[in-house]
Amino acid sequence: MISLVPRYIFNFIFFVLLQTLILNKIEFSGYINPYLYVLFILTLPFETPGWLLLVLASILGLSIDIFSNTIGMHMAASLLLAFLRPFILMRIAPRDNYELGTLPLPSFYGFPWFFKYSAILVFIHHLFYFIIESFSLQNIIEILLKTTLSTIFTMVIMGVTLLFSYQKKRRI
């Protein structure tokens, strides 16, 4: 697991820069906002302790907030994502549970499993973010539309990103 630290430091910096310099500039008619930085939290090893998951999510969210001037909204949504991740992983675990030394990636558990896992968490993240952004449930239809469209677009970008970085199965 120690051998993955440099890779995750690079991933952290890469996702923060990609999100703040490129993806935050993309907005299709106000309804599609891709938030690819959540992939960092989704791909952390299964063995990541809960406290470390929350610390990394808060630093990631705070970094995005600082560059995006969003005053803690990404941090709150990232913390919720990191908090719910172990529960979702437990609910969708394979019959014989997760193998030691594997990562939550399509190369280990397949694209259908990863799609279900990431779609649930990305949808929750986006829903929470857009509710905070709106600060009201008055426009719930608009919030749900933005959440659904942004989740779909984020999942497409996530799939393309994972295809380019697709690795053979190997244990950590």
Residue pairs with C-beta under 8 A, 6 or more apart in sequence:
1 45
1 47
1 172
3 172
4 45
4 172
8 40
8 44
11 40
11 43
12 40
12 56
12 60
15 36
15 37
15 39
15 40
15 60
16 37
16 60
16 63
16 64
16 67
18 36
18 37
19 35
19 36
19 37
19 64
19 67
19 68
20 64
20 67
20 68
23 34
23 35
23 36
23 157
24 67
24 68
26 32
26 33
26 34
27 33
28 153
30 146
31 145
31 146
31 149
31 150
32 146
32 149
32 150
32 153
33 146
33 150
33 153
34 150
34 153
34 154
34 157
35 74
35 122
35 125
35 126
35 129
35 150
35 154
36 154
36 157
36 158
36 161
37 60
37 64
37 74
37 78
38 78
38 81
38 121
38 122
38 125
38 154
39 118
39 158
39 161
39 162
40 56
40 60
41 53
41 56
41 57
41 60
41 78
41 81
41 82
41 85
42 81
42 85
42 104
42 117
42 118
42 121
42 122
43 103
43 104
43 105
44 53
44 56
44 104
45 103
45 104
45 172
46 89
46 98
46 102
46 103
46 104
47 100
48 56
50 86
53 82
53 85
53 86
54 79
54 82
54 83
56 82
57 75
57 78
57 79
57 81
57 82
58 75
58 78
58 79
58 82
60 74
60 78
61 72
61 74
61 75
61 76
61 77
61 78
61 79
62 72
62 74
62 75
64 70
64 74
64 75
64 78
65 71
65 72
65 73
65 74
65 75
68 74
73 129
73 132
73 133
74 129
76 128
76 129
76 132
77 125
77 126
77 128
77 129
77 132
78 125
80 124
80 125
80 128
81 121
81 124
81 125
84 121
84 124
85 121
88 117
88 120
88 121
89 98
89 104
89 117
92 113
92 116
92 117
92 120
94 109
94 113
98 109
99 108
99 171
100 171
101 171
101 172
102 108
102 109
102 171
102 172
103 172
104 114
104 117
105 114
105 162
105 167
106 113
106 114
106 162
106 166
107 166
107 167
107 168
107 169
108 169
111 159
114 162
115 155
115 159
118 155
118 158
119 151
119 155
122 151
122 154
122 155
122 158
123 147
123 148
123 151
126 146
126 147
126 150
126 151
126 154
127 143
127 144
127 147
130 143
130 146
130 147
130 150
131 137
131 143
134 142
134 143
137 143
